[in-house]
Amino acid sequence: MLSIFLSHQRKSFWRSRNKGGSIATQIIIGFFMLYFLLVAVGIGFGMTVFLPKIFPNQSIMTSFNGIILYYFAFDFLMRLQLQDIPTLSIIPYLHLKISKRKIINFLNAKALFSGFNIWPFFLFFPFIFIEIGSVEGGLVAVMYIVAILSIMVSNNYFILYLKRKAITNILFTLIGLAIVGVFAALEYYKVISIMAASNYVFSAMADKPYLGLIFPAVAALIFIINSNYLRSNLYVEELGSKQEKKVSTDYAFLNRFGKAGELAALELKLILRHKRPRYSVFMGLFFLLYGYLFYKAPYIAADAFSKMIFASIFMTGFSVLSYGQFMFAWQSSHFDGLLINRIDFRDYIKGKFLLFTIMCTITTVLASFYGFLSPKLLLLHLAAYLYNIGFCTVLVLYLATFNYKRIDITRSASFNFQGMGATQWILMIPFILIPYLIYLPFGYLNRPYLGLMTIGFFGLIMLCMRGYWVNFIAKKLELKRYKIAEGFRE
Amino acid sequence: MILEVKNLQKVYGDKTVVNIEDLQIAAGETVGLVGNNGAGKTTFFRMLLDLIRPTNGEVLSKGENVMQNDNWKNYTASFLDEGFLIDYLTPEEYFIFIGSLHNMSVADVSAYLTQYNEFFNGEILNSGKYIRDFSKGNQNKVGIAAALMQKPEILILDEPFANLDPTTQIRLKKLLKEQTGNMTTFISSHDLNHVTDVCNRIILVEKGKIIKDFKTDENTLKELESYFSA
């Protein structure tokens, strides 16, 4: 039975409509995985050398014992973010003559196919074989292996259990995050130490190997709890979406912009009510930290803006870029509805510009805390802001008219490359290159502020031409409407 | 003629999906489009609504080609499928949005919706759900009500009776009949009973072609049944 399920999974992957996209995704993820695996192998074999260097004041065994739980704490957090629950794929089987037990076995088996379940092998096993096996003896080494695999399995199913619970009860997510937060805080303020705890646990196990059997017992317990929960909740609606009262909202501040404002409000709701667009917009907030990497004191002192332009433009424009790269496709599920209604293409485009301007303004205002580093940076940000709302918005919307790939907006956000195409990559090139091209001559002539002014001025000119661009893009969209609508219908 | 179709063709690969030489629809007619799956009904409707580019020919709405300008959108309302609904909105938000496109205030919209209480059966408004969370039947109701709200001169509905419960089917028929006279209605349906009941003209299509076009009378249902059972 399991093999049939797996063969159906394989078919569903190979026969999916946007096969090209998902293969590309898998290849990209595959490369990431390979890279991380190589890193893991490197760390695994290098541990005998690294550990004494990083923690010179303690024995190598203490260090190794100390990092195990640390690793799994991070593993837990990463899984909380990234691990998917394999559920929806089972819906077509629920009503057939297949026992629940088999379906649950399938779900459990499928859950093990995760990158998180490979790394421990490469990270920890070399050290266990090389060091522990030769120093502490074979039995202890075996117990280490058993313990580590058990914690891995526990994490795997515990996360799934939490995630499944969290679907029906949002409280669980909050509690989970709070617990992790408290531990992180305690660790940070040195009240407790995960490292010390980890060392305590594993050195105890090295002394009395039979203690290691606790780990598989815990893993088995979690596995059983998870399976039982699944068994008693194997209903599509309980595994699927959560029910909460939805309310109508009205963004009064957008009403003053007329039809364009109305359309912007519509899109704002789209962003706030779906995970993936929300994620891609809020990633912009995360990228606000970019400045700390690029705004270095010597650069600021020397007015070396050429080294900082990229960061400033990226920070102030990231939301526009990451949301805008899938422009129009966000609305693919109801694009027909937009076309047949009394919506002027120009209003539609104006609405997008309005939305972008709002996003950009918010990130720029937030980014102005870099002004504490140096007020010069505010000037840099102003130029970047003008460039973004003037030029980047136009670029994004123009390229959007070449995007015919449907996006299923309800799907999850992380590692979702659906709808990605060449356009998105092309977008990056002029976005980054143009400000440099404008700035470089001034940089060579040692007129950094004139360079910034020119970038800002360029943005300002484009902004003044917005009426023209609205018409231009509306025309393009009008020409391509059949092709876009057809692509979105697939 | 409020709607004219001339030499309309849609070809996918080597398959002609729609091929209508001439079709004239007068203002106030209620026209039913009947045909088996794959007869090209939805493709035809999409071309009427300028959602697909015809391979040949044109659709004239009040004498103007729908591809050339948007004037037809001012007096045409339609609901073909859920793709027409903005499914992450609550029904109220959706109605208000559609209303705003026709310069209706929030008060206008809610006043209008009160007459649909019976049609909605208390399940649509103030339900605390987004449109995507509704059943297909209820989504249909939202789409149809939103279309009627625009007080259109031309109304185009694709299979409006599908997925509706019997009570609502009867209510919908009543609604459509009440509107006749001041509105040109174009509906497709697989339900011969309903379509002969509501429409005063039936167009029978097969493989993209019109093979029959006649006024309904007491024999229509029998004729259609004999055609489809053949």
Interface residues (C-beta under 8 A of the other chain):
Chain A: S241 K245 K246 V247 S248 T249 K259 E262 L266 K269 L270 R273 H274 S333 H334 F335 D336 G337 L339 I340 N341 R342 I343 D344 I409 T410 Y482 A485 E486 R489
Chain B: L49 D50 L51 I52 R53 D70 K73 N74 T76 S78 L80 D81 G83 F84 L85 I86 D87 Y88 L89 T90 E92 E93 I96 F97 I98 S100 L101 H102 G128 K129 Y130 R132 D133
